[in-house]
Amino acid sequence: MPNRLEYVHNVFRENPDIGYLQHSHIHLDTNGKVVHEFEKDASRNLIPQSELKLTWNEISKYREYGYLDPILFIFNRYRLHPDVNSTSIAVKRELLDRHKDLLNELPYEIDCFLFASAIADRVSMFFSDAKLSSWTYHGGNFVSRLQLANDSPEEIERFMKFNYYHYLSYTVISQKLLNYFPNFYACQAERHKLLYLSTAKRFGKPTVSSTPDRSVITWCCNAGICPSEFQL
């Protein structure tokens, strides 16, 4: 949106402790038209504030509220999907500079990487309902790619690569970027690993050597993250 840069600049200028900002976005179809059913969504902030500043001092209390992970604390108490859509995210340059060497190891998930960098650096965050960018929905969006479209060799190869590279990305984030383990992104890594391995087993395809991590699966299920793949 025309006022995005000014908005972001002002937030960072007025709040020097903030290292991470995520605003909201409008939803478009492939013809560039607004998808009105999405635009009726309620605030993504989970408390009644259109602009929410969340200090690290508050985030650090996550265990007092019964959470195993500060990420899940934010997800469940403050903001829906605060780690998606990189065009809705802005971070201080020095935050990313401190972790830039890991970017060469990251096939996907730059938005999650940015959010996890803020967690690793223990910076304050700012969440806004201002819709300052757009998100186009089409047949290739993430959710539609989480399942096989058919059993053709090309589709099987695509699906296996998709899950393998997401597994690698989440492994970088969960094990190399974040300074505690297990964590929410370890659960994501394990899920994609299991999808990769189960697809290979189903269709008799070779795999890179990898086995399920039962300790991570147990942590995830105890944290309330226990998708069907973990029952394999």
Stockholm file with secondary structure:
# STOCKHOLM 1.0

chainA/1-232         MPNRLEYVHNVFRENPDIGYLQHSHIHLDTNGKVVHEFEKDASRNLIPQSELKLTWNEISKYREYGYLDPILFIFNRYRLHPDVNSTSIAVKRELLDRHKDLLNELPYEIDCFLFASAIADRVSMFFSDAKLSSWTYHGGNFVSRLQLANDSPEEIERFMKFNYYHYLSYTVISQKLLNYFPNFYACQAERHKLLYLSTAKRFGKPTVSSTPDRSVITWCCNAGICPSEFQL
#=GR chainA/1-232 SS CTTHHHHHHHHHHHCTTEEEEEEEEEEECTTSCBCHHHHTCCCSBSSSCSEEEECHHHHTTGGGGTCSCHHHHHHHHTBSSTTCCGGGEEECHHHHHTTGGGGGGCSSCHHHHHHHHHHHHTCEEEEEEEEEEEEECCTTSTGGGGSCSCCCHHHHHHHHHHHHHHHHHHHIIIIIISSSSSCHHHHHHHHHHHHHHHHHHHHTCCCCSCCCCHHHHHHHHHTTCCCGGGGC
#=GC SS_cons         CTTHHHHHHHHHHHCTTEEEEEEEEEEECTTSCBCHHHHTCCCSBSSSCSEEEECHHHHTTGGGGTCSCHHHHHHHHTBSSTTCCGGGEEECHHHHHTTGGGGGGCSSCHHHHHHHHHHHHTCEEEEEEEEEEEEECCTTSTGGGGSCSCCCHHHHHHHHHHHHHHHHHHHIIIIIISSSSSCHHHHHHHHHHHHHHHHHHHHTCCCCSCCCCHHHHHHHHHTTCCCGGGGC
//
